Amino acid sequence: MEEQPPHKQSCTRRILLVAVCFAVLAWCATPRKAPLTELSITLHGNKLLVPVAYIPEYARGWYRQDGVVNDGMGLSAEWKGGKLQPFIEPQDNTAIWISHQDKITILVERFGNNTLQQKYLLAQYFTSIWMSNRRQMAQRYGLLRYEHKNLAQREKEDVISAFYEKDLYLYPSRERIETQIVCDADFFPDPGTAKANVLQKRGKFVINPRCSHEIYLHGLRDSHIKIGYFRSHLPEWQAIEQAVVELLDSFNQEPQKALSLRQRQGD
């Protein structure tokens, strides 16, 4: 192939450079969509407007604008100063029991239990799973407390399972359950405490004691709410529950009448 004269090569380079510059300018001038801050979805038939900040970063690609979601939704929040706010994942290597001590997880699952009677029946069913081999102890934080009968012996033998030793808390009673909370038992010390430090020196593994909190009365149809937090927040269970219900109510674009936490006083 015959090589182009130098002056033609120079002209070609200029043309290519101009074309590239125009392309860059055109790209810069193209309007950019603002980052999505709210996501409109239909969850179990409920039309919700969810702030994206409450959806964990790894899960944000699972939902689409104006999409229909029937398999549940998970949210992350932080409990600070008696208020819920979006949880921001730390970017350092701080221990989880420090960096996540105020994190609240919220799971909205699909359950077709909408009448008051259906909700109580669901609560009784869930509670029956945990009630075996438990005895009622003194009330705590306004909750009925049930402890496993063999806790003392199991603690002595250092035989700890992930299920049977958990404490069960109910509100307001076994006859009419509106809230169920299941927590790691008391002999699991909170990390950083003197008891935890002694166990770690003995080579024992110290977990982060947690609670799983079931809410039965709320305003989302065909839905069941489960929240999770460190056991250190158990004394604040009622304030956390009310804040979660109010947060989800604020997302709801078609709020229903009835079955919210605020109605308890009128029952």
GURODREN-150368 format. One record per residue (C-alpha): x, y, z; residue in one letter. Coordinates in steps of 0.2 Angstrom, whole numbers. Layout:
<atom xx="X" yy="Y" zz="Z" type="A"/>
...
//
This chain:
<atom xx="0" yy="0" zz="0" type="M"/>
<atom xx="7" yy="17" zz="-5" type="E"/>
<atom xx="11" yy="28" zz="10" type="E"/>
<atom xx="2" yy="45" zz="11" type="Q"/>
<atom xx="12" yy="61" zz="9" type="P"/>
<atom xx="17" yy="69" zz="26" type="P"/>
<atom xx="5" yy="84" zz="23" type="H"/>
<atom xx="-10" yy="72" zz="20" type="K"/>
<atom xx="-5" yy="62" zz="36" type="Q"/>
<atom xx="-5" yy="78" zz="46" type="S"/>
<atom xx="-22" yy="83" zz="39" type="C"/>
<atom xx="-29" yy="66" zz="44" type="T"/>
<atom xx="-23" yy="67" zz="62" type="R"/>
<atom xx="-31" yy="85" zz="63" type="R"/>
<atom xx="-48" yy="78" zz="57" type="I"/>
<atom xx="-47" yy="63" zz="69" type="L"/>
<atom xx="-42" yy="75" zz="83" type="L"/>
<atom xx="-57" yy="86" zz="79" type="V"/>
<atom xx="-69" yy="72" zz="78" type="A"/>
<atom xx="-63" yy="65" zz="95" type="V"/>
<atom xx="-65" yy="83" zz="103" type="C"/>
<atom xx="-83" yy="84" zz="96" type="F"/>
<atom xx="-87" yy="67" zz="103" type="A"/>
<atom xx="-80" yy="72" zz="120" type="V"/>
<atom xx="-90" yy="88" zz="120" type="L"/>
<atom xx="-106" yy="79" zz="115" type="A"/>
<atom xx="-104" yy="67" zz="129" type="W"/>
<atom xx="-101" yy="80" zz="141" type="C"/>
<atom xx="-116" yy="90" zz="135" type="A"/>
<atom xx="-128" yy="75" zz="136" type="T"/>
<atom xx="-140" yy="77" zz="151" type="P"/>
<atom xx="-136" yy="65" zz="165" type="R"/>
<atom xx="-150" yy="56" zz="175" type="K"/>
<atom xx="-149" yy="61" zz="193" type="A"/>
<atom xx="-145" yy="46" zz="205" type="P"/>
<atom xx="-161" yy="37" zz="210" type="L"/>
<atom xx="-166" yy="42" zz="227" type="T"/>
<atom xx="-183" yy="33" zz="229" type="E"/>
<atom xx="-190" yy="17" zz="221" type="L"/>
<atom xx="-208" yy="14" zz="217" type="S"/>
<atom xx="-213" yy="-4" zz="219" type="I"/>
<atom xx="-228" yy="-15" zz="222" type="T"/>
<atom xx="-224" yy="-26" zz="237" type="L"/>
<atom xx="-237" yy="-40" zz="240" type="H"/>
<atom xx="-250" yy="-28" zz="233" type="G"/>
<atom xx="-244" yy="-13" zz="243" type="N"/>
<atom xx="-239" yy="2" zz="233" type="K"/>
<atom xx="-223" yy="8" zz="241" type="L"/>
<atom xx="-211" yy="23" zz="238" type="L"/>
<atom xx="-195" yy="17" zz="246" type="V"/>
<atom xx="-180" yy="28" zz="249" type="P"/>
<atom xx="-165" yy="19" zz="241" type="V"/>
<atom xx="-154" yy="23" zz="255" type="A"/>
<atom xx="-163" yy="10" zz="266" type="Y"/>
<atom xx="-160" yy="-4" zz="253" type="I"/>
<atom xx="-143" yy="-12" zz="256" type="P"/>
<atom xx="-131" yy="-8" zz="242" type="E"/>
<atom xx="-129" yy="-26" zz="237" type="Y"/>
<atom xx="-147" yy="-28" zz="234" type="A"/>
<atom xx="-152" yy="-12" zz="225" type="R"/>
<atom xx="-150" yy="-21" zz="208" type="G"/>
<atom xx="-164" yy="-33" zz="213" type="W"/>
<atom xx="-178" yy="-21" zz="212" type="Y"/>
<atom xx="-183" yy="-10" zz="197" type="R"/>
<atom xx="-194" yy="6" zz="196" type="Q"/>
<atom xx="-212" yy="2" zz="195" type="D"/>
<atom xx="-209" yy="-17" zz="198" type="G"/>
<atom xx="-219" yy="-30" zz="206" type="V"/>
<atom xx="-211" yy="-39" zz="221" type="V"/>
<atom xx="-219" yy="-54" zz="229" type="N"/>
<atom xx="-204" yy="-63" zz="237" type="D"/>
<atom xx="-201" yy="-51" zz="251" type="G"/>
<atom xx="-190" yy="-36" zz="253" type="M"/>
<atom xx="-175" yy="-33" zz="265" type="G"/>
<atom xx="-170" yy="-16" zz="272" type="L"/>
<atom xx="-156" yy="-9" zz="283" type="S"/>
<atom xx="-158" yy="5" zz="296" type="A"/>
<atom xx="-148" yy="12" zz="310" type="E"/>
<atom xx="-155" yy="15" zz="328" type="W"/>
<atom xx="-148" yy="32" zz="333" type="K"/>
<atom xx="-155" yy="43" zz="347" type="G"/>
<atom xx="-171" yy="34" zz="347" type="G"/>
<atom xx="-174" yy="36" zz="328" type="K"/>
<atom xx="-172" yy="26" zz="313" type="L"/>
<atom xx="-160" yy="32" zz="299" type="Q"/>
<atom xx="-152" yy="23" zz="284" type="P"/>
<atom xx="-137" yy="12" zz="288" type="F"/>
<atom xx="-121" yy="16" zz="280" type="I"/>
<atom xx="-109" yy="1" zz="279" type="E"/>
<atom xx="-92" yy="6" zz="287" type="P"/>
<atom xx="-77" yy="6" zz="275" type="Q"/>
<atom xx="-65" yy="1" zz="288" type="D"/>
<atom xx="-61" yy="-15" zz="298" type="N"/>
<atom xx="-69" yy="-10" zz="314" type="T"/>
<atom xx="-76" yy="-25" zz="323" type="A"/>
<atom xx="-94" yy="-29" zz="319" type="I"/>
<atom xx="-100" yy="-28" zz="337" type="W"/>
<atom xx="-94" yy="-10" zz="337" type="I"/>
<atom xx="-98" yy="-5" zz="319" type="S"/>
<atom xx="-115" yy="-14" zz="318" type="H"/>
<atom xx="-121" yy="-12" zz="336" type="Q"/>
<atom xx="-135" yy="0" zz="331" type="D"/>
<atom xx="-139" yy="-9" zz="314" type="K"/>
<atom xx="-158" yy="-14" zz="312" type="I"/>
<atom xx="-162" yy="-26" zz="299" type="T"/>
<atom xx="-180" yy="-26" zz="292" type="I"/>
<atom xx="-187" yy="-41" zz="282" type="L"/>
<atom xx="-205" yy="-39" zz="275" type="V"/>
<atom xx="-211" yy="-57" zz="271" type="E"/>
<atom xx="-226" yy="-63" zz="262" type="R"/>
<atom xx="-240" yy="-70" zz="273" type="F"/>
<atom xx="-258" yy="-69" zz="268" type="G"/>
<atom xx="-264" yy="-65" zz="286" type="N"/>
<atom xx="-274" yy="-49" zz="286" type="N"/>
<atom xx="-288" yy="-50" zz="299" type="T"/>
<atom xx="-285" yy="-48" zz="317" type="L"/>
<atom xx="-290" yy="-67" zz="320" type="Q"/>
<atom xx="-278" yy="-73" zz="306" type="Q"/>
<atom xx="-264" yy="-63" zz="314" type="K"/>
<atom xx="-266" yy="-70" zz="331" type="Y"/>
<atom xx="-267" yy="-87" zz="324" type="L"/>
<atom xx="-251" yy="-85" zz="315" type="L"/>
<atom xx="-243" yy="-78" zz="330" type="A"/>
<atom xx="-248" yy="-93" zz="341" type="Q"/>
<atom xx="-241" yy="-105" zz="327" type="Y"/>
<atom xx="-224" yy="-96" zz="327" type="F"/>
<atom xx="-224" yy="-96" zz="346" type="T"/>
<atom xx="-228" yy="-115" zz="347" type="S"/>
<atom xx="-212" yy="-119" zz="338" type="I"/>
<atom xx="-202" yy="-111" zz="352" type="W"/>
<atom xx="-213" yy="-115" zz="368" type="M"/>
<atom xx="-207" yy="-133" zz="370" type="S"/>
<atom xx="-196" yy="-136" zz="386" type="N"/>
<atom xx="-198" yy="-118" zz="391" type="R"/>
<atom xx="-204" yy="-111" zz="408" type="R"/>
<atom xx="-211" yy="-94" zz="411" type="Q"/>
<atom xx="-199" yy="-82" zz="421" type="M"/>
<atom xx="-201" yy="-65" zz="428" type="A"/>
<atom xx="-207" yy="-52" zz="416" type="Q"/>
<atom xx="-194" yy="-41" zz="407" type="R"/>
<atom xx="-196" yy="-24" zz="399" type="Y"/>
<atom xx="-215" yy="-27" zz="399" type="G"/>
<atom xx="-213" yy="-44" zz="390" type="L"/>
<atom xx="-218" yy="-61" zz="396" type="L"/>
<atom xx="-201" yy="-71" zz="396" type="R"/>
<atom xx="-199" yy="-89" zz="394" type="Y"/>
<atom xx="-182" yy="-98" zz="397" type="E"/>
<atom xx="-176" yy="-115" zz="392" type="H"/>
<atom xx="-178" yy="-127" zz="407" type="K"/>
<atom xx="-160" yy="-134" zz="405" type="N"/>
<atom xx="-151" yy="-118" zz="403" type="L"/>
<atom xx="-141" yy="-119" zz="419" type="A"/>
<atom xx="-135" yy="-137" zz="416" type="Q"/>
<atom xx="-131" yy="-134" zz="398" type="R"/>
<atom xx="-121" yy="-118" zz="403" type="E"/>
<atom xx="-111" yy="-128" zz="416" type="K"/>
<atom xx="-107" yy="-142" zz="403" type="E"/>
<atom xx="-103" yy="-128" zz="390" type="D"/>
<atom xx="-115" yy="-136" zz="377" type="V"/>
<atom xx="-123" yy="-122" zz="368" type="I"/>
<atom xx="-134" yy="-124" zz="353" type="S"/>
<atom xx="-140" yy="-111" zz="341" type="A"/>
<atom xx="-159" yy="-114" zz="344" type="F"/>
<atom xx="-165" yy="-122" zz="360" type="Y"/>
<atom xx="-156" yy="-111" zz="373" type="E"/>
<atom xx="-164" yy="-95" zz="365" type="K"/>
<atom xx="-175" yy="-84" zz="376" type="D"/>
<atom xx="-193" yy="-81" zz="371" type="L"/>
<atom xx="-202" yy="-65" zz="374" type="Y"/>
<atom xx="-221" yy="-62" zz="371" type="L"/>
<atom xx="-232" yy="-46" zz="371" type="Y"/>
<atom xx="-245" yy="-45" zz="378" type="P"/>
<atom xx="-249" yy="-63" zz="383" type="S"/>
<atom xx="-250" yy="-81" zz="376" type="R"/>
<atom xx="-268" yy="-78" zz="373" type="E"/>
<atom xx="-266" yy="-63" zz="362" type="R"/>
<atom xx="-249" yy="-62" zz="355" type="I"/>
<atom xx="-245" yy="-46" zz="345" type="E"/>
<atom xx="-226" yy="-47" zz="346" type="T"/>
<atom xx="-214" yy="-61" zz="348" type="Q"/>
<atom xx="-195" yy="-59" zz="351" type="I"/>
<atom xx="-182" yy="-73" zz="352" type="V"/>
<atom xx="-165" yy="-68" zz="358" type="C"/>
<atom xx="-149" yy="-77" zz="362" type="D"/>
<atom xx="-149" yy="-82" zz="380" type="A"/>
<atom xx="-142" yy="-72" zz="394" type="D"/>
<atom xx="-126" yy="-82" zz="396" type="F"/>
<atom xx="-120" yy="-76" zz="379" type="F"/>
<atom xx="-111" yy="-61" zz="385" type="P"/>
<atom xx="-110" yy="-45" zz="375" type="D"/>
<atom xx="-93" yy="-43" zz="367" type="P"/>
<atom xx="-82" yy="-31" zz="376" type="G"/>
<atom xx="-89" yy="-35" zz="393" type="T"/>
<atom xx="-78" yy="-42" zz="407" type="A"/>
<atom xx="-87" yy="-59" zz="405" type="K"/>
<atom xx="-83" yy="-60" zz="386" type="A"/>
<atom xx="-65" yy="-55" zz="389" type="N"/>
<atom xx="-63" yy="-69" zz="402" type="V"/>
<atom xx="-71" yy="-82" zz="389" type="L"/>
<atom xx="-60" yy="-76" zz="375" type="Q"/>
<atom xx="-44" yy="-78" zz="386" type="K"/>
<atom xx="-50" yy="-96" zz="389" type="R"/>
<atom xx="-50" yy="-98" zz="370" type="G"/>
<atom xx="-69" yy="-98" zz="369" type="K"/>
<atom xx="-78" yy="-90" zz="354" type="F"/>
<atom xx="-89" yy="-75" zz="359" type="V"/>
<atom xx="-104" yy="-72" zz="347" type="I"/>
<atom xx="-114" yy="-56" zz="345" type="N"/>
<atom xx="-130" yy="-59" zz="355" type="P"/>
<atom xx="-145" yy="-55" zz="343" type="R"/>
<atom xx="-164" yy="-54" zz="344" type="C"/>
<atom xx="-176" yy="-58" zz="330" type="S"/>
<atom xx="-192" yy="-48" zz="332" type="H"/>
<atom xx="-209" yy="-53" zz="324" type="E"/>
<atom xx="-222" yy="-39" zz="322" type="I"/>
<atom xx="-240" yy="-45" zz="319" type="Y"/>
<atom xx="-250" yy="-29" zz="319" type="L"/>
<atom xx="-246" yy="-17" zz="305" type="H"/>
<atom xx="-254" yy="-9" zz="290" type="G"/>
<atom xx="-246" yy="-19" zz="276" type="L"/>
<atom xx="-258" yy="-32" zz="268" type="R"/>
<atom xx="-252" yy="-50" zz="264" type="D"/>
<atom xx="-236" yy="-46" zz="274" type="S"/>
<atom xx="-226" yy="-51" zz="290" type="H"/>
<atom xx="-212" yy="-40" zz="297" type="I"/>
<atom xx="-197" yy="-47" zz="305" type="K"/>
<atom xx="-183" yy="-36" zz="312" type="I"/>
<atom xx="-166" yy="-40" zz="319" type="G"/>
<atom xx="-154" yy="-31" zz="331" type="Y"/>
<atom xx="-141" yy="-34" zz="344" type="F"/>
<atom xx="-148" yy="-40" zz="361" type="R"/>
<atom xx="-142" yy="-24" zz="369" type="S"/>
<atom xx="-156" yy="-15" zz="361" type="H"/>
<atom xx="-170" yy="-27" zz="369" type="L"/>
<atom xx="-175" yy="-14" zz="382" type="P"/>
<atom xx="-180" yy="-2" zz="368" type="E"/>
<atom xx="-190" yy="-16" zz="359" type="W"/>
<atom xx="-206" yy="-6" zz="359" type="Q"/>
<atom xx="-199" yy="10" zz="353" type="A"/>
<atom xx="-190" yy="1" zz="339" type="I"/>
<atom xx="-205" yy="-8" zz="334" type="E"/>
<atom xx="-216" yy="8" zz="333" type="Q"/>
<atom xx="-202" yy="16" zz="323" type="A"/>
<atom xx="-201" yy="2" zz="310" type="V"/>
<atom xx="-220" yy="2" zz="308" type="V"/>
<atom xx="-220" yy="20" zz="306" type="E"/>
<atom xx="-206" yy="19" zz="293" type="L"/>
<atom xx="-215" yy="7" zz="283" type="L"/>
<atom xx="-231" yy="16" zz="285" type="D"/>
<atom xx="-222" yy="32" zz="277" type="S"/>
<atom xx="-218" yy="21" zz="262" type="F"/>
<atom xx="-235" yy="15" zz="259" type="N"/>
<atom xx="-244" yy="26" zz="246" type="Q"/>
<atom xx="-261" yy="17" zz="249" type="E"/>
<atom xx="-262" yy="15" zz="268" type="P"/>
<atom xx="-275" yy="4" zz="275" type="Q"/>
<atom xx="-286" yy="7" zz="290" type="K"/>
<atom xx="-282" yy="-4" zz="306" type="A"/>
<atom xx="-270" yy="-17" zz="313" type="L"/>
<atom xx="-256" yy="-5" zz="317" type="S"/>
<atom xx="-246" yy="-3" zz="333" type="L"/>
<atom xx="-255" yy="13" zz="337" type="R"/>
<atom xx="-272" yy="4" zz="338" type="Q"/>
<atom xx="-267" yy="-6" zz="353" type="R"/>
<atom xx="-274" yy="7" zz="365" type="Q"/>
<atom xx="-291" yy="5" zz="357" type="G"/>
<atom xx="-292" yy="-14" zz="357" type="D"/>
//
